[in-house]
Amino acid sequence: MEGDRVDAPALRIGQVAEATGLPVKTVRFYCDQGLIVTVARSAGGYRLFDPAVVGELGLIRVLRAMDVPLPEIRRILDVRRAGHCNCGALKSSIQGRLRSIDQRLAELAAMKAELSQLLSSWEECGGLKSA
């Protein structure tokens, strides 16, 4: 949601992008998805952000690196903005990601075993060995 006034010196989207190392397009995407909010628009129509958005984008970046889905990130940010401790939300999200990774590792281990078995039964001519 955009506000009408800016209490702290607001940052333009390019400044936010530079401060976070994210492309302007990514900052705009997160804004359009409601993960970060503008405080106003400049006279020239630029989106203006509170400097605190730089920290929020850092958290978003970490959570995205863990493949946390955008709706879950939005929930975590909402809890954080409401002034509640979001340790439980983050812990729950991280535990879920760990379970997902463990499941994926088990799937990959099974695939590896299957490929190893196939490879060990392969002849040099490119076909399967006769039984």
C-alpha positions in Angstrom: 0.0 0.0 0.0 1.3 3.4 -0.8 1.2 6.2 1.8 1.1 9.9 1.1 4.0 11.1 3.2 7.5 10.0 3.8 9.1 10.4 7.3 12.6 9.1 6.5 14.5 9.9 3.4 12.9 7.6 0.9 14.8 5.5 -1.6 14.0 5.3 -5.3 13.7 1.8 -6.8 17.2 2.1 -8.4 18.7 3.0 -5.0 17.0 0.0 -3.4 18.3 -2.2 -6.2 21.8 -0.9 -5.8 21.7 -1.3 -2.0 20.5 -4.9 -2.3 22.3 -6.1 -5.4 19.0 -7.1 -6.9 18.0 -6.0 -10.4 15.4 -3.2 -10.6 13.0 -5.7 -12.3 13.2 -8.1 -9.3 12.5 -5.2 -6.8 9.5 -4.2 -9.0 8.3 -7.8 -9.1 8.5 -8.2 -5.3 6.6 -4.9 -5.0 3.9 -6.0 -7.5 3.6 -9.3 -5.5 3.0 -7.4 -2.3 6.1 -8.6 -0.5 7.4 -5.0 -0.2 5.5 -1.8 -0.2 6.1 1.7 -1.4 5.7 4.7 0.9 4.9 7.1 -1.9 5.6 8.0 -5.5 7.9 10.8 -6.5 6.8 13.8 -8.6 8.3 11.9 -11.6 6.3 8.8 -10.8 9.2 6.7 -9.3 8.3 4.3 -6.5 9.7 5.4 -3.2 10.6 3.0 -0.5 11.4 3.2 3.2 15.0 2.4 3.8 13.8 -0.6 6.0 12.8 -2.3 2.7 16.5 -3.1 2.1 16.5 -5.4 5.2 13.2 -7.0 4.1 14.7 -7.7 0.6 17.7 -9.3 2.3 15.3 -11.6 4.2 13.4 -12.3 1.0 16.6 -13.2 -0.8 17.6 -15.7 2.0 14.1 -17.3 2.0 14.0 -17.5 -1.8 17.5 -19.2 -1.7 15.8 -21.9 0.5 13.0 -22.2 -2.1 10.4 -20.8 0.3 7.3 -20.0 -1.8 6.2 -16.4 -2.2 3.0 -16.8 -0.2 5.0 -18.2 2.8 7.4 -15.3 2.5 4.5 -12.9 2.5 3.2 -14.5 5.7 6.5 -14.3 7.4 6.9 -10.6 6.4 3.4 -9.8 7.6 4.1 -11.3 11.0 7.4 -9.4 11.2 5.7 -6.1 10.2 3.0 -6.6 12.8 5.8 -6.5 15.4 5.4 -10.1 16.5 8.3 -12.4 16.9 8.5 -14.4 13.8 11.0 -16.9 15.1 8.3 -19.6 15.1 7.2 -18.8 11.6 10.8 -18.9 10.3 11.6 -22.0 12.3 8.5 -23.7 10.9 9.4 -22.7 7.4 13.0 -23.9 7.7 11.8 -27.2 9.2 9.5 -27.7 6.3 12.3 -27.0 3.8 14.5 -29.5 5.6 11.8 -32.2 5.3 11.4 -31.3 1.6 15.2 -31.5 1.1 15.4 -34.9 2.9 12.7 -36.3 0.7 14.4 -35.0 -2.4 17.7 -36.5 -1.2 16.0 -39.9 -0.8 14.6 -39.6 -4.3 18.0 -38.7 -5.7 19.7 -41.6 -3.8 17.2 -44.0 -5.3 17.7 -42.6 -8.8 21.5 -42.9 -8.3 21.2 -46.5 -7.3 19.0 -47.3 -10.3 21.5 -45.6 -12.7 24.4 -47.3 -11.1 22.7 -50.7 -11.5 21.9 -49.8 -15.1 25.5 -48.7 -15.8 27.0 -51.8 -14.2 25.0 -54.0 -16.5 25.9 -52.1 -19.6 28.3 -53.6 -22.2 30.8 -51.5 -24.2 28.7 -51.9 -27.4 26.0 -49.8 -25.8 23.5 -52.5 -25.0 22.6 -54.5 -21.9 24.6 -57.5 -21.0 23.1 -60.9 -21.8 21.8 -62.7 -18.7 
